[in-house]
């Protein structure tokens, strides 16, 4: 016969947590026993069932059915042409798998609008939506959050009910400017991200950092974007200036790749003639013949935080805006400023 269990619930209906505490096991293990699925030894199974009987625990069949009906799917919307999004997706898969979830992907491409990508996920009964670098405005985000827990990555959501995981863009650009000034550069330019998520913060961060170094007069910002073509166009404009910059901070690694390509075609040596810094530390930056100096947003940490945030919102927790600190990764595309006689 089982002895009376310590810590009984004193008349209140006992919960699975009460059984777990009394048996000295996890709630997850009690759940395994109650559902009759593999994962517990026979001795543990018998002991947990005996304690549950002694306490008068009755599984909540309605809640169990609801849980069984859950899809255990996280929906992720990403931009097909953004290398950093590929890095994030890879890490989101790993983080979700460790937590017993699978991932459903839906891509945004030049021929496929973000709205279409999101609608496709909604048809798959995803428990939460994670949007990478979304361009949705607050109205569209709010409408989505009314249907499913929603979290955005790489930008602020602007809404209390929508979670966010993002790098500190102002701090990241400041690291790039500080690195270049330490190398002796004074005439530094920024090819911005136009209206891309994070673009405004990186632009403001660049100008503030240059001002802090007393270099406002030589701080140049030209219109750019997220692609190689826009990076090359921005660099073309900079080379047309009477005094071209000795260093360039691009909006992201893809934009910086376009900068590097144009400089090679123009016969400019990197970093002897011009230093170039990217942003994201995506797979593009790590290509052996490129070895780009860049600002890392740490895709692994960002993905882990995004999955944890989404699961917390599924569980009913309040949405949070998590800002992660970026760091500089110094490689081969930056060097001391050239001093011409």
C-alpha positions, -999 to +999 in steps of 0.1 A: +000+000+000+012+035-008+019+057+022+000+091+023+018+115+001+035+146+017+024+179+004-012+169-005-033+196-019-056+199+011-090+195-007-081+214-039-081+194-070-045+180-074-026+190-106+000+172-126+026+194-110+015+182-075+019+146-086+054+154-100+065+171-068+052+142-047+069+116-069+101+137-072+100+137-110+094+162-137+060+173-149+070+161-183+076+126-170+042+125-152+026+136-186+044+107-203+030+082-177-005+096-179-006+095-217+007+059-217+035+067-242+071+054-241+097+073-221+093+060-185+105+028-169+079+003-156+089+009-120+086+047-124+053+043-143+038+022-114+051+046-087+037+077-104+003+060-111+001+048-074+009+083-061-016+099-086-043+075-073-035+082-037-038+120-043-070+116-063-054+131-094-077+129-125-062+138-158-080+167-175-091+150-207-103+182-223-069+199-219-052+167-231-073+167-262-065+204-269-028+197-264-029+167-287-046+189-313-017+214-313+004+213-344+038+218-327+047+238-358+064+272-358+059+292-390+089+312-402+087+339-430+121+348-445+135+366-475+149+341-500+176+364-513+190+374-479+220+352-468+216+362-432+180+349-432+194+316-444+217+315-414+189+323-391+166+297-406+193+270-401+196+279-364+159+282-359+154+246-371+180+234-346+165+255-317+130+243-325+140+207-328+156+208-293+123+220-279+101+194-296+089+217-324+091+215-362+094+245-386+073+255-415+090+279-439+074+304-463+096+325-485+094+361-496+108+367-530+106+393-558+078+373-572+061+365-539+048+392-515+052+389-477+014+389-473+012+358-495+040+341-476+022+347-443-012+335-456+004+303-466+016+297-431-018+304-416-032+276-436-008+252-420-021+257-384+012+270-371+011+278-334+032+310-338+046+331-366+082+343-366+089+370-393+125+376-403+132+412-412+095+419-419+084+449-438+048+447-424+035+480-408+020+480-374-015+475-387-006+444-406+014+430-377-014+437-353-039+419-375-016+389-377-011+389-339-049+388-334-048+354-351-016+338-339+013+347-314+037+367-335+074+376-331+096+397-354+134+393-358+159+419-368+136+449-361+114+464-334+077+454-336+063+488-325+034+469-308+032+457-272+015+424-283+041+415-308+075+401-296+108+411-311+144+398-311+169+422-327+204+434-326+213+469-314+218+485-348+231+518-334+257+500-313+267+478-342+274+507-366+292+525-338+315+495-335+323+497-372+330+535-370+352+531-339+372+503-356+378+524-387+388+555-367+413+534-347+429+525-380+433+562-388+404+567-412+386+601-411+368+603-444+343+575-438+310+568-458+279+548-451+259+531-479+226+529-462+197+503-463+171+528-476+138+517-462+150+482-451+143+471-414+172+486-393+181+511-420+171+542-401+188+531-369+221+522-387+220+556-406+214+575-373+240+554-355+266+562-382+261+599-381+261+600-342+293+580-341+310+602-366+299+633-346+313+618-314+347+614-331+345+650-343+341+639-379+307+651-389+322+673-417+336+642-435+306+618-427+289+609-460+257+589-464+246+577-498+214+558-507+219+520-509+198+490-501+200+453-493+214+439-525+248+437-543+235+460-571+225+487-546+259+484-529+278+488-562+256+518-572+263+534-538+301+528-542+300+542-578+285+575-564+312+576-537+340+572-562+326+601-582+331+625-552+360+650-554+376+633-524+363+597-522+362+581-487+390+559-475+365+536-457+330+524-463+304+509-439+278+490-459+242+483-447+247+446-448+271+419-461+253+416-494+255+453-500+292+452-491+297+423-516+285+447-543+309+474-530+339+449-531+329+438-566+329+473-580+362+482-563+379+451-578+365+461-613+378+496-608+413+484-599+411+496-563+429+476-537+410+465-505+420+474-479+452+493-491+431+519-510+397+516-493+385+496-462+351+480-463+329+468-434+298+447-438+270+439-414+255+406-402+285+382-404+265+361-429+280+332-449+290+358-476+314+374-451+331+341-444+338+331-480+376+323-481+385+347-508+364+375-494+371+373-456+350+404-449+353+425-417+317+428-405+294+433-375+281+400-362+245+397-350+251+361-338+225+341-357+226+312-332+218+334-302+192+354-322+175+322-334+174+306-299+159+338-284+133+339-312+122+303-307+121+308-269+101+340-273+076+324-296+071+294-273+066+318-243+039+337-262+022+304-272+022+296-234+004+329-228+034+350-216+036+387-224+055+396-256+089+411-250+113+432-271+148+416-267+178+437-279+210+417-283+245+432-284+264+429-317+302+425-320+329+433-345+345+405-365+378+417-380+389+400-411+408+411-443+388+440-458+399+467-433+433+481-427+452+513-418+444+544-438+468+548-467+490+579-464+499+593-498+529+616-502 
